[in-house]
Amino acid sequence: MAMGLEKYREKRDFQRTSEPPPGTEANTGPLHFVVQKHRARQLHYDFRLELDGVLKSWSVPRGPSLDPEARHLSIMVEDHPLEYATFEGIIPKGEYGAGEVIIWDSGTYSPDEDGSFLFNDRSAAEEQMRRGMEKGKLSFFLRGHKLTGSWTLVKMQKRERDWLLIKHRDDYASPGSDVLREEQSVVSGRTIEDVRAKRSPDTAAVTQLNPIQLPGARPSPFPPAVTPMLAGLAEGPFSHLGWVFEPKLDGYRVISLIRDGSVTLLSRRGNNVTRQYAALVPDLSRQPASELILDGEVIAMDEKGRQCFQCLQNYLSSLRGTEGQPSGQFPLIYYVFDVLYLDGYDLRGITLRSRKEMLRGILRPGDQVRLIDYFQGEGETVYEAAVKNGLEGVIAKKIDSVYESGKRSPNWLKVKAMLSDEFIIGGYSVAPGGRTQSFSSLLLGYFGYDGKLMFAGHVGSGFNEETLSELKNRLDAIRVDDCQFSEVPHLNAPTTWVRPELVAEVKFSEWTQEGRLRIPVFVRLREDKAPDEIHRTEPVTVVAPPQRTDTNRLDSILKQLQNPGDTLSIEVEGHRIGLTNMEKILWPATADHPGFTKRDLLAYLAKVSPYLLPHLKDHPLTLSRYPDGINGQHFYQKHWGHPTPAFVGKVNISEEKGTSSEYLVCNNLASLLWLGQVANIEFHSWFSRIAAGPDIEGQSADYLLDYPDFIIFDLDPYIYSGQEPSGTEPELNRAGFSQTCEVALWLKETLNDLELEAFVKTSGKTGLHIYIPITRRFNYKTVRSASEIVGRFLVQRHPREITTEWAQEKRRGKVFVDYGQNVRGKTLASVYSPRPTPDATIATPLRWEELGKVYPTDFTLMTLPGRLEETGDLWAGILSAKQDLNKLSGTKWVTH
């Protein structure tokens, strides 16, 4: 049946038409389909199915129909190259098929002859399609924007090229509807008339349902489990075009793993709950995917059709006394709000917008499985409607955020009518004259990031007699003799201590200044939440993003970086940059992310360039290159010594013994992306610059580089997790980072006493960097002396926690305060520089009040661009905050 591509070539003059010539493109993942609306001599629709490296093509004069009674003639035409699936535009007069073309629909497909899908097995899918072609009958399932469900193409007996396109009877059939009334392109948003009038595409309309076309999707084996992403807490309702808002449901979080029709349901804690929610399995097993992972919430409905958490608890309780058969009294509904994996591809690295589009395109709703509604921008209106209808509030989600497994992210926020959170029960008290058979109040707490149980207050209301009795029995079973809180709280009554194992949901009005809950009310136990994930959640205020004037320029670059292919050529600031190995994995996949490629690195650098470039400007760089990824060979490169593009800045710097060497300087976006192309993952910048300014008169580069802009303190914890191999340095751990934050605050107190302002950032690894901006009147020798005085003063005040010793064995169990970085030519990772860590962490500026509340892995290649849109550059004014070093204790330091 194969016609090859010779006929396609013969019919076209590629010097005149913009149609693509046959190339070497080869696809992976699910098979692709496209429907192009084509106005040539007559309006028709070109229906194309990918098979054996080409697009098998049929001309459908009347177009597809969702009515199973419609049998539309489809004339088989010459094979088209795979590249044609992205063609949209005008075929000039005189050329074959002259007229306008739009991509009316596109997506993926699988043969479904035996009722099963092969989206995840391209070879088997193509073999089944070949057999269908030979027999003259194809049965296949489409997953598109407009066309979804099972279809057939049947070859007519008497005419070789004539087939019939027919919609099968299934949930997606729609007799009487006219799908052709949807006239716009699914790629550009244009109609045929728009193309004829040469109107520009609406780039906001671009959506893709094939995971291989979505930046951030990664080929990956089907995971046995996925840890869900968690939401933070918003201070109050807000509206923002960069966010979507979903109703907050009152149920239990469930991850669905679906593979070849087999369904496994996992709780938030990773427990298998398939038996408990068996009623959901039939609808989930019918989903049109070979491999699929969904995230959602299970709720129960009462007799009036309202969601009812107590009904859900009663339903689950009823299963404990039976053979696992549901009573049927409480209908269950699984509301799906995210898709995490599809047919061989991990989708956690793509944006929420794309995941929502993908989910809408593939989910087959049923009685028990439904797609949750969401609304963009108008959060306050959605919140008011939710509360009015008896809901707790809404969940706000940043539309361009990625899925951060296992993390409580500021990109997802709970917006509640009344504050509520989860707390650990650490004991109970019985007040004189109070409830003698149960208790008067519970003592609540949460884990600090150092692992200590912190006291949050008492709760004595919200209980009924049944709850009191049940809780008392469970608490007595875990009684202990000693207080489990980090410090014994103030007690108003005799108290019984318990192991910190039970988690309670509590409503309250606010946190007091003393860190206690005001007007707390017990709501329920949360069996689905593990005690070790209970931390204090600080409300987040969402603000409008800072204004950027270069949005169009960056959008153009990001769009170029999304072009498929391992080799690209992009235009940046009027320069051509060749990019290679775009799909090379630089950060291998972990349980929390799907792995990051050079394409991801370049996209990150482009997104953060308005914030990063000002901090790199005029600072010599030491490169830190990882051509084979963070686990491959790595080398530092101070001196480039090779030809570079004309746009890359260079400076000759004198070194020891009278020699000079060439260093690179990154002062523009083209240079930044070129450095990404050569796999420079880390940007290590000097603390001095080659540019003169109001604090130093114009001199040679060598002279200017002798006078730093900053005093630097590098805080490194030598507090071990116990998991490190022998002889290695400490790995990132909560206890070590918590101690480093405390030391940083002690340092800040000292600097405050000296009336010196300091800026703090994560190193991106285990520690923190403190920068003190100073006028360039002091050379490195002077600056190092000043930093040493401060460092030694800190050790005197906190000798058990801090060290300045260089011998590694003397640092163990302490935080090393390294003032020795204040030397000409030394470097640290710049703000916003990626780091070669498994989590792809970023060296990130912090507000001082964030210390102790954030963790280095909160800021990654995936998450930092979103943070910057909300916070802006916290270090934007660092060079305008320069201070006179003579303020140090009134000492007069040597100046130049």
C-alpha positions, 0 to 999 in steps of 0.5 A: 500500500505504501506509495512512498514520497516520490509522488509528493516530490514530483507534484511540488516545486520547493523553490516556490511552495512553503510546503516542507520537502521530505526530511529525515525527521523520525518520531518517537512515542505515540503515533501522530495524526493531523487533520488539515483544513485545505481550501484549494479548488474546493474546500476539503479536509486532509486526514493523515495518520502517521505510519512507517515514517510517512503520513498516510493521507486521505482527502475528505471532501465533507470532513469528519463527522461525530455522527456514527450514521455518517459515512464520508468519502475519503480519497487516499492520496500520496503519502506526505512527509512527517514534516507536513504535520506542522505545515500551515500557510498558503500554497501559491498559485500554480502549485499543486493544491494551491490555496490556504491550509490550517491545522484543524486538529492534531493529536495522537492515535492508536489502533484499537481493533481488539479494544486495547491501546498501543499508545506506548508501543509504536512498533506493535501499533504500526504492525497492527495498522499495516495489517489493517491497511492490507485488509482494507479496514482500519480501526483506531482511537484518536486523541485530539482537540476536536476529534476523540474516540474510536473511528474506522476507515473502510476501503470501498470494493470497486474503487482503489483509492476510495475509503469511508471515514466513520465514527464508531458508537462510543462515549465520544459520538455525537449524532446531530452535532457539527464539529466542522463549525469549530473553524480555528486552527488548534495551533495558531488560532487562525481560520482559513480566512485569517490565513488568506488575509495573512493575519498573524497567528495567535501564539496563545492558542498553541497547544499540543496533545503529543507529549514529544512536542511539549518542552519538559516532557521526558521519556521515562519508564512507568513509575511504580508510585508518584509522590503528590505535590502539596499546596501552601497557604495564601493570606487571602483571595486574589486575582491574577491572570497567571493563576488558575483557580479550582474549587477546594474539595473536601476529600482524600487525595488519590494518585491513579496508576493505570497500565493496560487497563489495570488500575492501582490507587495510591493514597497521599502517603503512598498506601495502596487504597484500590480496594477501598475505592473499588467503585472508581476502577471501572471508569478508570480502566476505560481511559484511552491510554496505555499508561496513565498517571492521574492526580485527583481527589476522592469525595463522597456525596450525601443524599442531597448531592452535596460533598460530605467528608463525614460520608466519606469517612463513614464509607471507609469505616463501613469497609472495615467491617465487611469483605471490602464491598462498598455499602453503596450508601455513599456515592464516590466521585474522583475529581481529576485535576492533573495528569503526570504521566502518559504513554512512556512520558513523564509530564511533571516537567511541562507547564500546568497549562499544557498538562490541563490541555493534555488532561482535557484532551485524553480524560474520558469522564464517567459517573465516578470519574470527572474532570474538575473545573477551573477558572483563570484570573478571576480568583476573588470571584471564584472564591466568593462563589465557592464559599457561597456554595458551602465549599472551604475555598479554592486552590490557586495554581500558577499556570506556568508552574511545573509539578513538584513531587513531594513539595509544598510549593508556593506555586499551589496555594490553598485560599480558605474562608477560615485558616486551617492546617494540620498539626501533630498531637503531642499530648492531652490535658484534663482540666479540674472539673472538666471531662474526666473520662476523656480530655479537656484539650489536645496539645498541638505541634509541628516539626521544625526543619531541624526535626524538633517538635515545636509547640503550637498551642491547645485545642479544646473545642470542636469535639463530640462525645464519639470523637472524644471517646475514640481519640482518648482510646487511640491516645492512650495506646501511644502514651509516653512518660516524657514530653516530646516537644522541643521544650516543655510548654506552659501547662494549665492542667495535668498533662499526658504525653503521647508519641507524635503519631496522630495528625489533626486538622484544626481551624483557627483565626491566626497565629499570635506573635508568640507562635500560638494558634488563636481560637483553634477548633478541632475538625478531624483526624487526618489519617492520610497525612504523615506526621513527618510532613507536618510543618508550619505553613506560612501564608503567601501573598501573591503580588503582580509580576514586575513589569518587563520590557523585553517580553516579546524578545524573550518569547521569541527566543523561547519559541525558537528553543522549542523547535524540535531537533537535536541541532538548532540555529537560533537568532539572538540580538541579531546574532546566529547561535548554533546549538547542538545536543539539545536533548542531552540529559544534563541532570538525570531524572530523580523521583522528584523530576523527569531529568533536565536537558541542555534545552531546559538549561537554555530555556532557564537561562533565557527566562532569568536573563533579565535578572541574571545578566545585571549581576554578571555584567563586567565580572570576569567568569570562571566556567564550570562545564559539564559536557556529559551532564553532572555525573560526567567529566567536569572541568573548571576553565578560568582561561578560555584561550579559543576563538569565540563569537564576536558578541562574547566579551573578553578581558586580559588579566595579569596574574602571577609571575608577570603573565596575563590570561584571557577571561570571559565576560558575560554582558549580553543574552547572546553570550549567556546562551552561548555559555549554555551551549558549551554546557557551562552549568555554573556561573562563577563570577569575581567579586570585583569588576572591570568597569569604573564607577562613582566609587572608583575612578577609571583605571586599567582592568587590572587596577579595578579588579583589585578592589571588590564590590563586596565582603563575602562570607561563605557558610558551609555546614559540616553537620552530617546526615549519616548517609555520606560515604566515608571521607566525603563532605556532608550532604544537604540535610535539614539539620545542617541547613537549619544550623546554617540559617541560625549562624547567618542570623547571628552574623546579621546581628553582628553586622547590624551592630556595625550598621552594615547591610547584608544580602543573603542567598542560598549557595544552591548546595548545602550552605548560604552566601552573605554579601556585604556591598562596599565602596571600592576604596579598599583592596582585597587584603583590607577586605579580607582582614575586615572579614576575618575580624568579624568571623573570629568574633562570631567564633568567640560568641558561639564556639560550639556551633561555629568554626573558622578552622581550615582542617576539615576534621576540626569542622565536624558538627559545626558551621564553617564560616569561610572568610577566605573567599575574599581574595582576588580571583576567587569566585562563588556561584552567582545569584541565579546560577544553576548548580550540579546537584541531583535536584538542579538547584539554583543559588537563590537570593532570599529575604532574611525573614525566609531563613528557617522557612525555606530549603535549597531544593525549593529553588530549582531549574523548574521553579525559580522562574516562577518565583522571580515573576512574583518576587522580582530580583531581591538583589536588584539594588545591591550595588546601590546599597554600598557602604563605607567599610570605615564603619566597622567599629570606627576603625580607619581602614587603609584606602587606595 
